[in-house]
Amino acid sequence: MHNEVIFYDTLRQGLWVAVVISIPILTVALLAGLTVGLFQALTSIQEMTLTFVPKLAAIVAVFWVTMGFMTTTLVSFFQDRLIPLIIGG
């Protein structure tokens, strides 16, 4: 019973870390998609690259800006939670 509790708690924390790390990128992708979609609706321009390139650029920019936060969060999760479990502590 004790091992199952540790497993599910670690799984829950890992999923929460994944959500926290992905929020900035997903938020910017959503906002960029809404902005480009609104622009296309207002101007009647239906170019496929117009939807892809701005979203990709925004995602890459946000990824580059938040890379330090993502790395710190993941390293903290591994050091505080996973490595002690692997060692047996």
Rosetta constraint file for C-alpha pairs under 8 A:
AtomPair CA 1 CA 5 HARMONIC 6.48 0.50
AtomPair CA 2 CA 6 HARMONIC 6.41 0.50
AtomPair CA 3 CA 7 HARMONIC 6.08 0.50
AtomPair CA 4 CA 8 HARMONIC 6.08 0.50
AtomPair CA 5 CA 9 HARMONIC 5.96 0.50
AtomPair CA 6 CA 10 HARMONIC 6.00 0.50
AtomPair CA 7 CA 11 HARMONIC 6.09 0.50
AtomPair CA 8 CA 12 HARMONIC 6.00 0.50
AtomPair CA 9 CA 13 HARMONIC 6.18 0.50
AtomPair CA 10 CA 14 HARMONIC 6.06 0.50
AtomPair CA 10 CA 81 HARMONIC 7.32 0.50
AtomPair CA 10 CA 82 HARMONIC 7.84 0.50
AtomPair CA 11 CA 15 HARMONIC 6.17 0.50
AtomPair CA 12 CA 16 HARMONIC 6.19 0.50
AtomPair CA 13 CA 17 HARMONIC 6.18 0.50
AtomPair CA 14 CA 18 HARMONIC 6.27 0.50
AtomPair CA 14 CA 77 HARMONIC 7.69 0.50
AtomPair CA 15 CA 19 HARMONIC 6.26 0.50
AtomPair CA 16 CA 20 HARMONIC 6.17 0.50
AtomPair CA 17 CA 21 HARMONIC 6.06 0.50
AtomPair CA 17 CA 73 HARMONIC 7.26 0.50
AtomPair CA 17 CA 74 HARMONIC 7.33 0.50
AtomPair CA 17 CA 77 HARMONIC 7.70 0.50
AtomPair CA 18 CA 22 HARMONIC 6.11 0.50
AtomPair CA 19 CA 23 HARMONIC 6.10 0.50
AtomPair CA 21 CA 69 HARMONIC 7.95 0.50
AtomPair CA 21 CA 70 HARMONIC 5.66 0.50
AtomPair CA 21 CA 73 HARMONIC 7.62 0.50
AtomPair CA 22 CA 26 HARMONIC 6.08 0.50
AtomPair CA 23 CA 27 HARMONIC 5.89 0.50
AtomPair CA 24 CA 28 HARMONIC 6.25 0.50
AtomPair CA 24 CA 62 HARMONIC 7.08 0.50
AtomPair CA 24 CA 66 HARMONIC 7.75 0.50
AtomPair CA 25 CA 29 HARMONIC 6.10 0.50
AtomPair CA 25 CA 59 HARMONIC 5.82 0.50
AtomPair CA 25 CA 62 HARMONIC 6.18 0.50
AtomPair CA 25 CA 63 HARMONIC 6.55 0.50
AtomPair CA 26 CA 30 HARMONIC 6.08 0.50
AtomPair CA 27 CA 31 HARMONIC 6.20 0.50
AtomPair CA 28 CA 32 HARMONIC 5.91 0.50
AtomPair CA 28 CA 58 HARMONIC 6.67 0.50
AtomPair CA 28 CA 59 HARMONIC 6.58 0.50
AtomPair CA 28 CA 62 HARMONIC 7.39 0.50
AtomPair CA 29 CA 33 HARMONIC 5.98 0.50
AtomPair CA 29 CA 55 HARMONIC 5.81 0.50
AtomPair CA 29 CA 58 HARMONIC 6.95 0.50
AtomPair CA 29 CA 59 HARMONIC 6.17 0.50
AtomPair CA 30 CA 34 HARMONIC 6.14 0.50
AtomPair CA 31 CA 35 HARMONIC 6.06 0.50
AtomPair CA 32 CA 36 HARMONIC 6.06 0.50
AtomPair CA 32 CA 54 HARMONIC 6.94 0.50
AtomPair CA 32 CA 55 HARMONIC 5.52 0.50
AtomPair CA 32 CA 58 HARMONIC 7.05 0.50
AtomPair CA 33 CA 37 HARMONIC 5.89 0.50
AtomPair CA 33 CA 51 HARMONIC 6.95 0.50
AtomPair CA 33 CA 55 HARMONIC 6.39 0.50
AtomPair CA 34 CA 38 HARMONIC 5.99 0.50
AtomPair CA 35 CA 39 HARMONIC 6.14 0.50
AtomPair CA 36 CA 40 HARMONIC 6.07 0.50
AtomPair CA 36 CA 50 HARMONIC 7.37 0.50
AtomPair CA 36 CA 51 HARMONIC 6.12 0.50
AtomPair CA 36 CA 54 HARMONIC 7.74 0.50
AtomPair CA 37 CA 41 HARMONIC 6.10 0.50
AtomPair CA 37 CA 51 HARMONIC 7.38 0.50
AtomPair CA 38 CA 42 HARMONIC 6.13 0.50
AtomPair CA 39 CA 43 HARMONIC 6.12 0.50
AtomPair CA 40 CA 44 HARMONIC 5.36 0.50
AtomPair CA 40 CA 45 HARMONIC 5.07 0.50
AtomPair CA 40 CA 46 HARMONIC 6.28 0.50
AtomPair CA 41 CA 45 HARMONIC 7.27 0.50
AtomPair CA 46 CA 50 HARMONIC 7.87 0.50
AtomPair CA 47 CA 51 HARMONIC 7.22 0.50
AtomPair CA 48 CA 52 HARMONIC 6.60 0.50
AtomPair CA 49 CA 53 HARMONIC 5.77 0.50
AtomPair CA 50 CA 54 HARMONIC 6.73 0.50
AtomPair CA 51 CA 55 HARMONIC 6.63 0.50
AtomPair CA 52 CA 56 HARMONIC 6.09 0.50
AtomPair CA 53 CA 57 HARMONIC 6.06 0.50
AtomPair CA 54 CA 58 HARMONIC 6.06 0.50
AtomPair CA 55 CA 59 HARMONIC 6.06 0.50
AtomPair CA 56 CA 60 HARMONIC 6.10 0.50
AtomPair CA 57 CA 61 HARMONIC 6.10 0.50
AtomPair CA 58 CA 62 HARMONIC 6.14 0.50
AtomPair CA 59 CA 63 HARMONIC 5.96 0.50
AtomPair CA 60 CA 64 HARMONIC 6.08 0.50
AtomPair CA 61 CA 65 HARMONIC 6.21 0.50
AtomPair CA 62 CA 66 HARMONIC 5.97 0.50
AtomPair CA 63 CA 67 HARMONIC 5.63 0.50
AtomPair CA 66 CA 70 HARMONIC 6.20 0.50
AtomPair CA 67 CA 71 HARMONIC 6.07 0.50
AtomPair CA 68 CA 72 HARMONIC 6.05 0.50
AtomPair CA 69 CA 73 HARMONIC 6.07 0.50
AtomPair CA 70 CA 74 HARMONIC 6.18 0.50
AtomPair CA 71 CA 75 HARMONIC 6.00 0.50
AtomPair CA 72 CA 76 HARMONIC 5.94 0.50
AtomPair CA 73 CA 77 HARMONIC 6.21 0.50
AtomPair CA 74 CA 78 HARMONIC 6.21 0.50
AtomPair CA 75 CA 79 HARMONIC 6.00 0.50
AtomPair CA 76 CA 80 HARMONIC 5.79 0.50
AtomPair CA 77 CA 81 HARMONIC 5.52 0.50
AtomPair CA 77 CA 82 HARMONIC 6.88 0.50
AtomPair CA 78 CA 82 HARMONIC 4.78 0.50
AtomPair CA 78 CA 83 HARMONIC 5.85 0.50
AtomPair CA 79 CA 83 HARMONIC 5.45 0.50
AtomPair CA 79 CA 84 HARMONIC 7.28 0.50
AtomPair CA 80 CA 84 HARMONIC 6.87 0.50
AtomPair CA 81 CA 85 HARMONIC 6.56 0.50
AtomPair CA 82 CA 86 HARMONIC 6.20 0.50
AtomPair CA 83 CA 87 HARMONIC 6.09 0.50
AtomPair CA 84 CA 88 HARMONIC 5.91 0.50
AtomPair CA 84 CA 89 HARMONIC 4.99 0.50
AtomPair CA 85 CA 89 HARMONIC 5.80 0.50
